[in-house]
Amino acid sequence: MMNTSIKDAQMSFKTNKRIKERVEALAVATRRSKTFVLEEAVTAYLDYNEWQIKSIMEGIEDAKAGRVTPIEDVIAEWEGELENCPD
């Protein structure tokens, strides 16, 4: 969601014609501006990728600190889950 307390800044980039058409079509279909559609798309992309990078970095730190689960334990847990699955 756009935070109105943050000052707007100009940004521009080139994209292919198909992406431009998709943004325009979505803006029309949702009765939103192209800027709104692009801000929502960029925000969702950044949120997901920032979360992913943060999770990877935390996993690396856990591994360095020895906070890991032995593969045998993981396999045993999954095999137990499979046994409880309905046919």
Long-range contacts (C-beta under 8 A, 24 or more apart in sequence): 1-43, 2-36, 2-39, 2-43
